[in-house]
Amino acid sequence: MFSLTGKNAVITGGGSGIGRAIAQTFAKQGAHVDILETNTDAGAQTVRDIQAAGGSAAVHACDVTKQAEVKSLFENLARERGRLHLLVNNAGIAHVGNVVNTTEADFDRVMAVNVKGVYNCLQAGVAHMAAHGGGAIVNIASTVSVMAINDRFAYSTSKGAVLSMTYAVAKDFLRQNVRCNAILPGRIHTPFVDGFIAKNYPGREAEMFQKLSEYQPVGRMGKPEEVAAVALFLCTDEASFITGCNYPVDGGTIHIR
């Protein structure tokens, strides 16, 4: 069960955090993984780790905000691989602020990566899948797609859009056998979280880590590997009856907090 043998997967932002865990998990289950990254050094490290474990992967420099660049890369990958079976839209950036103190530049930057970047990859990926027998797509949204937390105006807006795009793609390409689902991670312990705490709460790192951990009803942050496990399932044949759904991986934050 849950094999990806013979499948080709494209994963954006696979150099760290959740994207890295997804890339490693997919490769472990037999997929060839193409990582799209602006930080190619981080992406190359993921590739080396995958190859050291016996898997197959490659990294490609790509700015997902640039449509022509994305389209060209997807065309090249499709030609080289023959088929693109799986797409995980993971690349994204965060922003802290409310509607009053979020600048236009900040808002545009978040929308460019989190919304337009997903749109660009969806457009390129879905076009190929629809013409070649289908495929499976997982968009990494967020719990804030469906709930509010303080000072995440731009980020929440962008992730709400990701969830809406998920539903639209699932509906529009149902007959072409393109499945599209979303994962809604809660607070996941990644290097970004550690950096955020260190930057905003110097000298209070341990205190804030505990506070952020206890926000989840289960009493801890999630692990990137826990998100990766759900992404894996949604991309396997075992999930062939699932499309247009959102899956919280949040320690109970949305429903039982």
Secondary structure by P-SEA (a helix, b strand, c coil): ccccccbbbbbccccccaaaaaaaaaaaaccbbbbbccaaaaaaaaaaaaaaacccccccccccccaaaaaaaaaaaaaaaccccbbbcccbbbbbbccccccaaaaaaaaacaaaaaaaaaaaaaaaaaacccbbbbbbcccccccccccaaaaaaaaaaaaaaaaaaaaacccccbbbbbbbccccccaaaaaaaaaccccaaaaaaaaaaacccccccccaaaaaaaaaaaacccccccccbbbbccccccccc
